[in-house]
Amino acid sequence: MRVKGFAAFVARGEQLVDIRLLGVPEVWQGSDPLLLGTPKQQTALAVLVLHAGHLVTVDTLVDELWPDDPPRSALANVRTYVGNLRRTFDRHHGPILVRLAGGYRLDVADERVDVRRFEHLTGDAASAWSDGRHERADELLRQGERLWRGPLVAGLRVGPVLSARRAALEEQRLAAIELRARLDVALGRTRAAIALLTDHVTSHPYREQAHALLAGALKADGDAGGALAAIHRAESILTRQLGVEPGPELLSLRRSLLGTAAARAVSPAGSGRAGVDAPDTRRVRPRHLPRGGAPFVGRRELVERTLAEMGSAAGGRPAVRVVDGMAGSGKTLFALHLAHLLGDRYPDGRLFIDLRGHTEGAPVEPGDALTVLLRQLEVPAARIPGDHEERAELWQRELRGRRVVVVLDNAADSRQVRPLLPAGPGPAVLVTSRRRLSVSDIGPPVSLPVMTSDEAVELLARTAGAERISGEPEAATEVVRRCGHLPLAVRLAGGWLAHRPAWRVADLALRLEAGGTVLRQLAVEQQTVGGAFSASYEHLSEPVKWLFRLVSMHPGDSFDARTAAALAGSPLEGTERMLDDLLDRHLIEEVTPGHYGMHDLMRQYSAELLRESTDAERRREAAGRLLDHVLHQVAVRAGSLDQQVLATHLRLGAPLRPDLVDETDRADVEWLERERPNLIALIRFALDEEHPGYAWRLARAMWRFCYMRGYFEDIVATHQAGLTAAERTGDRAAEAVMHNYLASAYTRTGSYLDSLRHLEVAVSISRDLHDRRGEYRYRANLVVVNWLTGNSERAVSLGRQLLREDTRGAVDPISALPNLGYALTAVGRYPEALRAHRQHLFLARCQGSLFHMSNALGHIASVENRLGNHRKAVRLIKASLRLREETGHRFGEAEARNDLGIAYRRLGRLDEARVQHELSLDLARDSSDRHLRAAALNDLGLTLSAAGHADQARSMHLEALALANRIAHPYEQARALNALADHLSVTDPAEADRYRQRAMAIFERTGAPERHDLRRQLSVSA
């Protein structure tokens, strides 16, 4: 509906609802702004406003809000957004937003919407200009100009409807600027026109009409030289950059300035060619692909697959592919290579335009790009309409029936690309972009990965010289590795070598290693890797730039949105949108769903930006936010594994960002497994960034998980860093904690002297601090180390003493009971050992600790095995393994499976026994648990011997003896010696006797129950 009387409406000044969609969306009731809600709710409003008076279906709103992948909740969300808008309008204006079957309708007059008023005012101004009413045109255009606050719904992510409308409005605005310049010249304001048009052609260099207007304004102002210079600049852009000839308006201006003959003499577009203004009815076969350039190397499989996919385009549709990837990945070369290969299939021509989406200056507007492409098809400028939609229709007509290849290089976004895509079959289109474009019906994008090492070396050889590279293959591999296998970096490295013939490839490898970065070291002319990255970075908004710089601080391989939000101190929802933006621009990578990483060179670039733009204190604050968030995440997920003791040790306050810590994530063991490498890196990061309190706390929070999964080397690495951190802070209680848990890893890996040393320090510190609970725990751990080193009676004595102490509830005996049970078993006091383990099981059940329950069941089974109750032992061990499987606890599984193998052996189920021993051995090797590995080797040897495999059995016992000697584990030494004596008894009785005597000495010294059987055997043989 066309509304009359805009001037009268403005003059009345009535306080009506004023809807502003040009620029940031706003709705005003008189002088009061209305709240519009979330960005998606604002987008929904814009669609309803632009279809005012008409039904807007729910499907239309869903497609606009989520053009790529609508969530399951899309319909419910749309109802919520529209419902919120309806209530807002009802409160302030009345029921103008109504619900209909299948959708909604907004009843609002054109004069209340700035977009409608802008369209009507500028359209009426153009009509007044055509009628010669210049003063009226000037008045109407001024009213329209005052309405323009920016692009349609600036700042919102839009779908196909708003994207198309935004492009059309932008074209109308550019036409209005050019009309303003015409009016200014006609009304004698030539200086104003010149200033306006100078800025205009700088921002939109491919608008030939604007260049002509500028030249005309300069001529009208009496500046003939300036007019000729403007024409020369226009011709340079058209002929050199775009490969098209200047149109008749520019040539006419040149002729009027220089005279017809002079104009012909200096015309760069083929002097003397007649009929330049006449339409060319002959079918041309233009060739506009850039020539020369860097060599294309590699990506063979990707090239073949893309060619096959484009060759199988469905009938009725053009063959279109978007090639995206990070800066420097070789997108343009890839597209040009494909375009040349497609030449035989598409013989009618090859078109190319750089859309300047990620280069200095403004991207090419779709209307300007259409002009360039039409001119490449040799459509005369006089035939190209000024109206955007008419120009797009002409482009589609010209493409109809033509089999041409079109390369749309360096696209900024899908809005820029959509109007340029053919509507029907015939052409093939290749679009390159650093962003992930959302263009429907064109199939999945071709995302360029970095090169393989072999491909990168081949590219280096093509750039620097094949003989030179083949002579130093290892150095060449190192150079391309330092370049991150990124094609641009590799080409620059090759060019750098090519300009330095005296350098060896190894010299460059050493320089890159010493310098630490290739971003600035490698430069050929003005091209650098950092410069390529900068073109993507500079297009970001300031908050996104800040986030991009910060994420390089994360020392691990990946991070999630919560971690990024903690780093930046930003809301989670906003951070997710910013990460999407970085991902779309290939500045970060999505390594797994919801987890992001950075290419090595991109991380270097980001880190350099951070160092240059942010002082050390702000970086330290960001590091603190990151570490606080991660520590609370680990504490939540590991809490159920070690809840009471962990809370005591960590002494945590409330998280800095409680909104980022999900309490429903408790006992998420698989999260800990997935994040383990990142957490280990963060502990070192905390130490380096002067946050030592977080370093030791993170190490402690991870301990139970690492212990139950058998990651003993990780415990050593993290707790050594944690000990340094605790010492740095002067926190003696934290030092004792680190000493204790270092001892746990040294115990499991057979470094018993180291374990004793750390435990004794922990006990000493606890006594100094009067920490009864800590002292009790650390002394309980001394029980195990004493047993393993052969001091079994001392271990029993220490364990009993701990249980007798009057602790008045200050400590929990659950930590002492299993260790006492171990020691009692070691000296053959099985009934007492059973009582200790059963008490352990009882306390575990009372506390609901599945971890302690599984361990207690396994320990009871071990004693039952020694008592000859093997079937009972099998049932108990299987129950223990089921609990471990349920909780994800791997700690003790190797021991349980070895005990299961012992039970099966004694029940005569030798094949099953062998399987369990081998599983135990694999688990012990994976976790570096050397004393358990020695036990599994000995028991596997006994099972093999029982099955008649004497040679294999002997080999197992020899390996067990060597390992037990290396870690000073006397019990397994004696078992191996005794078993080897059995094998030698036939072939070398004297040597067998010596082996038994050595075994007997160890059993006697350690109090092992095997000493009784061996003593009887030795007395019989004597």
N, C-alpha and C positions, 0 to 999 in steps of 0.2 A: 504494500500500500504506500503510495507516494503522499506525503504530508505537505500541505501548502502553507505558505506564510511563515517561513522560518524567522524572518526579521521581526514579525509581530510577536511570535512566541518568545523570542529573546527579550524583546522590549518589555513584555508584561512582567517578567521576573517572578513568576509564580513559584511557590515552594513545592515543586513536584519531585518525584524520585528522579535522580540524575544518575544514569548508568554510564560509567566510563571504562571502556575496554582498551582504549589506545594508551599504551604504557601499562603500568601496574594496575590491575583491575581495582576499581573503586565503585561504591554505590553510596550516594548522598541523599538524605532526606532534608532538604533545605540546607542548613549549615552543619548538619550532623552526619558523620560517616557511619555506615552500617558495618557490622562485623560479617565478613564473608567466609570465615572458616579456613579449612585446610586448602592447600594448592589444588587438590583434585576436586574439591567442592567448588572452587573458583572456576576451574575448567568446565565443570558441568554447567555453571551459571552462564559462561560465555556461549556455550552451544545453544542453550535455551534462548538467550537474548538474540543471537544472530538468526534464529528461526522463529522469532516472535510472531505470535498469531497462528502458528502451525504446530501440528503434532510432532514431537520429538520422541522417537521410540526408545525404549530401554536399551535395545541392542545398539542403537546409534551412540548412546552415551557410553556403553561399555566399550565399544570399539574406539571411541575417542580417548577414554581415560586409560585404557590398557590396550594399545594397538597391537602389541606383540603376543603377550601371554597373560590373559586375564586370570586372576586368582579365582578359587572356588567361591569366594565370598563376594564376587563382583556385583551380582544382582542385589544382594543385601546392602552392599556399600553404596550403590547408586541410590537405592531407596532412602538410605540414611542422609546422603548429601542433599538430595532434592527435598526431603522432609525438613531438614534444617533450614534450607533456603525458604521454603514455603512458610515456616513459622516466623522467620525474620521479616518477610514481606507482610505477612498478616498483622504482625505487631505494629509496623510502621506505616503501612500504606493500604492494606486491605487485601482481599483474596485475588491476586493477579496471577498466581501460579497455581494451576489446576491440574488435577490428576485425571487422566482419561484412560480408556481401555488400551493397554499396550504401551502407554507412555505418559508424557506431560506436555502442557502448553503454557507458555508465558504470554500474558496479554499486556503488552507495553507498546506505546505509540513510538513511531520512529523518532519524534523530536526529543524523546527522553534518553536516547542512546547516542553517544558521541560518534560511534562508527557510522551510523545511518546519517547523522547530520554532516559528517565529513564527506561521505560519498555524495550526498545531494548537493552540498555547497560547492564542492570542487567540480561536479558535473555541470551545475548551473553556470559556474564561472567559465568553463570551457565553451558552453553554448553562447554565453554573452560575448566572449572573445570572437567566436565565429561570426556573430551578427554585427561585429564592429562596435559593440558597446563596451569600450575599454574601462570606463570609470565604474560601471556596474560590475564588470568582471573583477576589477581590483577590490571592490568592497566585499563581494562574495568570497573571493579567495582569501582575504584577510581573516574573515570569520572562520573559514575552514582551517587555516594555518594555526589559529589559536587553539584548536581542538587537538592537534597532534602532540601527544606527550611521549610517544615512542611506538614501537611495533605493537601489533595486536597482542594483548595479554602477555606483556613482556615478563620474562622470568618463569613462565610456566612451561612445563613439558607438554606438548600438544600432540594430538593424533592427526589423522588425514584431513578431517573437516576443517579444523582451525588452521592447520598448516597451509592448506590451499588458500584459505581466506586471508591469512597473514601475507602470503606472497602476492595476492591480488591487490591488497591494500598498499603494500610497499610499492608496487608498480604504479598505483594511482598517486601515491605521494611523490614519486620521482617525476611523474608527468606534471603534477602540480608545481613542483620546483621549476621545471622547464617553462611552464606557463607563466609563473611569476617572473622569470627572467624576460620572457617576451613582453609582458606587460610593462616591466620596468623600462625596457628599451623604448617601447612605444610611447610611454609617458615621460620620456626624457631622463629617466634615472639610470643612465648607462653605467655609472660607477658602481651602483648597488648591484646591477645585473652582473657586472664583471666579477665582483667579490663573491657573489653567490655561486656563479658558474665555475669559478676557479676551484672552490671547495668541492663542488659537485663532480667535476671530472676527475679530481684526485681520488674521491671515494668510489667513483664508478667509471673507471677508465675505458670501458668497452662500449659506453653509450655514445655512438657516433653522433646522434642528434645533439647531445650536450656539447660536444666539441664544436660542432657547426654553430650552435648558438653563441658559444664563447667567442669564436672568431668573428661572428657577426656583431656582437656587442663591442668588441675592440675596434672593429672597423667603424661602427657608428660613433664611437668615442674619438675617432680621428687617429687611432694608433694602428696604422697599416702594418708596421713592422711586427707589432705584437700579434696582430691577426694572422700574419703569415707564419709566425713562430707557433701559434696555436694549431694552425693547419698542419704544419710539419710534425708537431708532436702527435697529433691524431693519426696522421699517415704512418708514422713510425710504429705506433701501437698496432694499427690495423694490419700493416704489411709484414712487419718483422716478427711481432709476437703472435699474431693470429693467422697470418697467411692469406688475408683477404684484401681486396682493393677498396680504396675510398669511394664513397657514394657520390651521387651527382651533386648534392648540396655542397659538399666540401670542394669538389672540382669547380663548381660554379663560382664559389667565393674566391678560389684561387684565380680563376680567369678574370674576375672583376677587379682583383687587386693587381695582377701582373699583366693582364692582356692575354688573349686566347693563345697566341703563338708561344709566349713565354710559359704559360701554364702547361702547354703540350710538351715543351722542351724539358721541363723539370719534373714532369709527373712521374712518380716512381712506379706507377701501376701499368706500365706498358704503353709508352707514348705513341700517339698517333692512332690508337685503336678506335675505330668508328663505332657508333651505335652503343656507347657505354650505358645509356639510360634505357635502352630497349631490353625487354625481357629475353633471356636466352632460352629458346625453346628446345635446343639440343640437349640430350642427356649427357651430362658430364660424368667423368670418373675421377673425382678429386683425390689427391694424395697429400694428406696433411699430417701424417705421423712424423714426429721428430726424427731426424737422421743422426747417425753416429751414437755417441754416448758410451757408457760403460758396457763391458761384455756381460752377456747373460750366462750364468753358470748354475747347474744343479736344478733341484725341484722337478726332476723328470717325471716322477710318479704324479705329482700334483698337476703338472702341465697336462699330462695324458688324461687324467681324470676330469679336469675342467673342460678340456676339448670334447671329451665324450659326453659330458653332461650338457654342454651347449649344443652339441650335435643332435641330442635327443630331446630338444625343447618341444613341448607339446604343441600340437597344431593349433593355429590361431593366436599363438603367443610369440613375442620376440625372444631371442636368446639373450638373457641378461645375467651377468654375474657381478657381484660386488667383491672386490679384493681389499681386505683390510689387514691391518697389522701395525706394529709399533713403528715409530720413526726410524728410518734407516734399514728397514727389513727388505727393501727392494720391490715395493708394490708397483711402481711405475714401470720398471724394467720388466717385471713379470707380465703386466698388462700389455705392454708394447710387443713383447715376445709372442704372446698369444695372438695379438692383432695381426702380426705378420704371418703366423702359421694359419690363421683363419682366412688369409687373403684369397686363396683359391675358391673357397666356399662362398665368399662375399666379394664378387668382382666389381661391384659398382662404386667402390670408393672406400677411403679410410679417413675418418674425421677425428680430430683431436682438439681438446680444449683443456687448459689448466684452469680449474675453477678457483684456484688460489684460496682454498679453504684453510690452509695451515701455513701460509706465507705472510710476509709483511704486507700490511694494507688490508683493505676490506675484501671479503670474498666476492666473487662475481655474482651479481644478481641473476636469477633465472631468466628474466627478460633479456638481459644483456647477453647471457650465454646463448639464448635462442637466436639472437641477432648474429652472433659470431658463427654459429653452426649453419644457419641459413646462408650466410655469405660464403662459407666454405663450400656449400652446394652450388655456389655462383648464382644465388637468387639476388637480383639487383636491389640495392638499398631502397629504391623508390617503391618496390613492391612489398617491403617489410612494414607491416602495420605498427602504429604507435601503441595500440591497445594490447595489453599483455595476453588476454585470452585469444584475440584474433591472431597474434603472432604464434601462439602455441598451436592453434588450428592449422596455420600455414605450414608449420614444422611437420605436423602429422601428415598433411597432404603430400608434402615433398618426399617424406620417407616412404609413402605407400608404394609398394611394388619394388622399392630399391633394396638390393642386398648389399648393404654397406656395413662396415665395422666402425663403431663410434667409441672412442675412448674418452671418458669423462674423468679426468685426472684430478686428484687432490680435492675431493669433495668435502665441503664443510659439514653438511648434514643432509638428512633426507628431504627437507623442504627445498633445498637447492636442486636436488636431483630429480624429484618426481616430475616436474613439468618437462624435463628433457627426455624422458623415457618414451620410446615408441609405443603406440597403443595396439598395433597389429603385427602380424608376422612379417618377416623379411630381414630387418636389421639384426645385428649382434651388437650388444652394448657391454663394455667393460668399465666399471666404475671403481676407482681407487679412493681410499680414504683412511685416515688414521683413526677415524671413529667407526664404531659399529652402527651402521645405518639401519633404520627400520623402514624398509620399502616392501610393500606387500607383493605377493605373486611373482617373486623373482628367484625363489629357491634359497637355500642356505648360503651364507657368505663363504668365500674362500679366504680363510685366515692364514696368513703367511707365518710359519714358524721361523725361528732362526735356522741357519744352515747346519747340516751335520759337519763334523770335523773334516771329513774327506772333501765335502763340497767347498768348505771355507778355504782349505789348502789349495784346491784347484783354482778358486777365484784369486787367491794371493799369487799363484803362479801366472795366471793370465795377466795380472796387473804388473807384477814385478819382474817377470821373466821365468819361464819354466825351468831352464837349466839351473838358474840360481837357487830356486826353491827346492828342486829335487836333490841338490847337493847337500842340503841341511834339513832333512825331513823332520827330525825331532824339534829343532828350533822353530821351524815353520808351524808345527803343531802347537807349540807353546805360544807363538805370536797370535794365532787365530783363537786360541783359548782365552788369552788376555783380551782379545777383541770381543769376547762373548759370542763368537760365531755370527755376529751381526754383519750383514753384507756391507753396509756403509763403512763400518769401522775397518773391516778387512780390506776394502778397496783403498781406504785412506792409508792403511799400513803399507799396502803394495805400492801406492803412489809415492809414499815417503821413501821407500827403499829405491824405487826407480830413479828418484832424483838424487840418490846418494850411492853411486856405484861402488864406492870404497868400503861401504858398510857390509858386514856379514849379517845374515838373518839372525844369528845368535846375538849380535850386538843390539839389534832392535828388541829382541826378547828380553835381554838384560835391562835395557833402558825402561821397558814397560814394567818389568818387575820392580825395579828400583823406584820408579816414579809413582807407582800405585794407581795411576789412572791413565786411560787413553783419551779422555774427553778433550783435553787441550794439547796433549803432546803430539797427536796426529792431526796434521792440518795440511791440506793441499789447496793452495791459493786461499780463498776465503771460507772453504768448507771444513767444518769440524763436526764431530759427533754431537758435542754439546750444543752446537748451533742448530742441528736438526731437531734435537729434543726440545730446545727452547721454543721452536715454532709451535709445538703442541702445548707446551706449558703456558705460554703467554696468553693463550685464548681462554684460560681458566679464570673463574671469578676468584676474588681474594681469599674467601674461606676455603675453596678447594685447593688453591695454591698452598695455603698453610698446611692443610692435611697432607698434601703430596710431599711437602718437605719433611713433615714429621714422621711419616711412616718409614722413612729410611733409617730412623733410629732403632726400630725393632730389629734385634740381632738375629732372630730366627729365620727359618725359611718361609714362614707363612704367618698371617695374622687374620683375625676375623673383624667384623664390624664393631663388636663391643670393645675390642682392644684398641681399634682406631679411634673410637669415640673417647675412650679414656685418655689416650695420648693427646688428642686435640682439645679435650675439655668441651666437647660439643654434644648435643642431644643425639641419641641413637638413630632416630628416624632421619634426621638431617645428615648424619654421617653415612648412613646407607645410601642416600641419594648421591652424596658426593663421591662415594666409592664407585657407584654405578657410572658416574661421569668419568672418573679416571679410567675405569675399565673400558668404557665405550671408546675412549681416546687411546687405548692401548698404552697408557702410562703405568698401569699395573696389570697383573695377570691373575686369572682365577684358577688356582692350582687344583682345588677341589671345590665342590659346591659350598659357597659361603666362606671360603678361605682364599686369601689373596697373597700374592708374592710380587717380586720385582725382578726384572732382568738385571744382571750384575752391573751393566753399564748404566742403566736407568737408576739403580740404587746409588751409584757413584755420583751421578748428576744431581739427584735429590739431596744427597748428603752435602755436596758442595754448596748448593743453594742454601741449605739450612745453616751451614757454618758462616756463610757470607751475610745472611740476613737476620740471624738471631743470636743474641748474646748468650754467653755460657750459662747464666743464671736461668734464663727462660728454657734453655734446653734441659737443664737439670730439673726444673719443675715438671716439664713434660715427662722426663724419665721417671720421676717420682710417681706421677699419676699412673703411668703404665705399670710400674712395678706393684703399686698398691692394688690395682685392679687384678693383676695376674695372681698375686699372693692370695687374695680373698677368693678368687675362683678355685685355686688349688685347695685351699683350706676347706671350702664347701664340698668339693668332690672327694677329697681324701678323708674328710672328717669321720665318716662312718667306719673307716678302716682302723682308725687310731684316735677316736674322738677325745676321750678324757685327757690322755697324756699329751696329745697334740695341742689342745687348747692351753694346757698348763705351760708348755714350752714356748708357744708362739706369743702369748700375751697380746693378742690382737685387739685393737679398738674397732670402731665402726669403719666400714670402707668409705673412701672419699666419694665413690660413685655407687651408692647402694642400688640405683636404678639399673646398673649393668650387671649385678650379681644375682643370678637366678637361684633361689633356694631350692627349686625343684630338681636341680642338677646333682643332688647329693649322691654319693657312691657311684659316680660316673667313671668307672675304672677305664673304659675304652677311651674316654676323653683324655685321661692322663697318659694312656699309651700313645695316642695320636700326637699329643702336644709335648711328649718327652724331649725330643731334640730342641724344641723351642725353649722349654723351661731350663734345660741345662745351659743353653746360650744366655738366657736372661740372668742366671746366677752370676756368670762372669761379667755380664753387662752391668749388673748392680754394683759389683765391686769396682769396675772401671769408672763408673759414673758417680762414684762417691756416695752411694746409698748402701753402706755395708749392712745396715739393719735388715734390709730386704734380702740381701744375699744369703745370710745364714738362715733366715726364716724360710725362704723358698727351699733351700736344701733340706731343712728339717721337715717341711710340709710334704716333700716328695718321698721321704725315706721309706715309709711303710710300703708304698706302691712299688718302689724299686726293689725293696727287700723281698716282697712276696712274688715278684716277677723274676727274681734272680739277677737283677742288673747291679751286681756288686761293684763292677768297675765304675759305673756311673755314681754310685754312692761315694766311692773314694774321691773321684774328681770333684763332685759337688761339695762334699763336706770338707775337703782340704781348702777349697775356696771359702766355704762358710767359716772355717776355723780362722783363716786370715782375717775375714770380715769381723768376726766376734772379737778377735784380739785388737783390731783397729778401733773398735768402739769401746773397749775396756769392759765389756759385758761378760763377767766371769761365769755367770750361770749359762750363758750361751756357749762359752768355750767348753764347759763341761758337757753340754749336750752334743756339740760337734765331736769331741773326743770319744764319747760313748758310741755314737753311730758310725764313726770311722772304724772303731773296734769291731762293730758287727760285720762290716764288709771284709776286714782283714781276717776275721775268724772264718768266714765262709770260704775265703780263697786260700786258706792255709798259712797265712802270715801270722802265726800265733804270737811271736815275740812282739810284733808291732801292736797286735791286739791287746796284749797284756800291758804294754807301755801306755797306750791311750786310756785303757780302763783305770789304771792306777792313778793317772792324772785326773780323770773325771771324779774318782772317789775322793781324792785329796781336795779338789776344788769344792766339792759338795760339803765336805766336813768343814772347810773354812767358812762356808756360807751358812752353815747350820741347816742345810737342805736335807732333811731326813728322807724325804721321798726320793730325791735324786740319788742319794747315797745308796739306798736300799736297791734301787733298780740297777745301778752300776755294779754293785757287789753281786747281785744275782747273775749278771752276765759273766762275772769272773768264775762262777761255778762251771760254766760250759767250757771256758778256755782251759781251766785246770784239768777237766776231764779229757779234753782233746790232746793235751800235752802229756797225758799219762799220770797226772796227779789225782787219781780217782778218789782216793780216801780223803784227800784235802777238799776235793770238790763236794763230797758227801757232807763232810763236817761243816763247810761253809754254808751249804744249802740248808742243813738242819738248824744252824745257828740263826739264819735269817728268819726261819719260820718260828723259832722260839722267842724272838725278840718281841717285846711289848711295844707295838707300834701305835696303840691307841687309835687305830683307824687312819693313821696318817699315810699308810701305804697299802697297796693292793697286792696280796700274795700271789695273784695270778701270774705275775712275772717270774716268781721264784719257783713255783711248783713244777713246771715242765723241765726246768734245768736240773732241779733236784732229782726228778724221775730219770733223766738221762744218766746222771752220775750213779744212782742206785743200780740201774740196769748194767752199767759198765762194770760194777764190782759183783754182779750176780745176785743182788738182793731183790729178787723179782717181786715178791709179795708187797714189799715196801714201795717199790717202784710203781706197781699197779695202784696202790693207794694214792700216791702223789698225782698220778695222771688222772685218776678218777675224780679226785678233788678239783683238779684243773678243769675237767669236763663239767663238773657241777657248777663251778663259778662262771664258766663260759656261758652255760645255759641260763644262769641267773641274769647275766649281763646282756644276753642276746647277741653275743659276739660269734658270728659264724666262723671268723678267722681262727679264734682260739678253739672252737668246737672241732673244726676239721683237724687242727694240729693234735688236740688231745686224743681224738679217735685213732689217728695214725700212730701216736706214741703207745697207746694201749695195745694196738695190734702188734707192734714190734715186740712188746713184752710177751704177749700171748704166743707169738711165734717161738720165742725162746723156751716157753713152758710146754711146747709141743701141741698147742691148741690151734692147729693150722687152719682148719675150716672156719673157726671163729675169727681168726686173724683176717681171712679173706673177706668175710662179711664186713668187718670193721673198716678195713682199708677201702673197700668199694664205697661205703658210706662216706668216708673221708674225702675220696676223690669226687663224689657227687657234689659235696659241699664246695669243694674248690672250683669245680666247673660252674656252679651256680653263682659264685661270687667273683670269679675271675682271678682268684688267688693262685699263683703258681708256686709260691713258697712252700717247700716241703714236699712237692709232688714227686721230685726225683727220689727222695727217701722213701715215700710211700710206695712207689712203683717197685723199687728194689726189694722192699719188704714183701710185696705181693709176689715177686718172683721167688723169694725164699720159701714162702708158703706153698707155692705151686710145685717147687722142686721137691719139697719134703712130702708132698702128696703124690709125687710121681708124674706130675703133668709138666714134663720137661720142655716141650715146645712152647707152651704158654709161659713158662718161667723165663725162657730165653728172650721172648718178646718183651717182657716187662723189664728185664735187666737192660736190654738194649735201649728201650725208651728212657730208662733212668739215666743211662750213660749219656744219651743225647742231651737230655735236659741239663745234666750237670755240666757238660761241655759248654752248652749255650750260655749258662749263667756263670761260668768260671768258678763253680763250686768244686774245689779240688779235693777236699776230704771226702765229699760224697762220690766224686768220680772214682777215687781210689777204692771206696767200698763197693761201688757197682762193678768195677773191674774184677775185684776178688770174687764177688758172688756170681758174676757171669762165668768166671773161670770154673767155679765149683759146679755150676749147672752143665757147662760143656763137658766137664770131666765125667759127670754122671751119665751124660748121653753118649760117652765113648769117643769124644773128640779131644784126645789127650794133647795133641800138639797145639791146637787152638787155645785150650785151657791154660797150658803152660805159658803161652804168649801173653794171655790176659794177666796172669799173676806176675810175670816179669814187669809188665807195664805198671801194674799197681805198686809193686815194690819200688820201682824207680820214682814214681810220683810221691809215694808216702815218705821216702827218704828225702825228697826235695823239700817237702813241706814239714818235715819232722813230725809225722803223725804215727806214734809208736804202735797203736792198736792195729792199724791196717798194715804196717810193716810186719808185725808178728803173724797176722793172718796170711799174708803173701808168702812169707818164709815157710810157714807150716804147710801150706798147700804145695809149694815147690818141692818140699821134702818128700811128700807123697809121690810126686812124679819121678824123683830121683831114686826112690827106694829100691827099685829093681835094677836100674843101670849103674848106680853109684851109691851103694848103701852108706859108705863113709861120709860122702858129701851130704847125703840126706840127713845123717845124724847131726852133722855140724849145723845145718839149717834149722833142725828142730831145737837144738840147744840154744841157738840165738833167739828163736821164737819164744822158747820157754823163759828165757831171761827177761824178755820184754813183758810177757804175761805176768810173771811173778812181780816185777817191779810196778806194774800198773794195777795189779789186783784183778785182772780180767778173769772171769769164771772159766775160760778155756784152759787155764793153767791146770785145773784138776784132771781133765781128760788127757792132756798132753803129758802130765806127770806120770799117770798110770801107763801110758803108751811107752814112755821112755823106760820105766821100770821093767816092763815086760820085755822090751828089746834088749835091756841090759842082761 
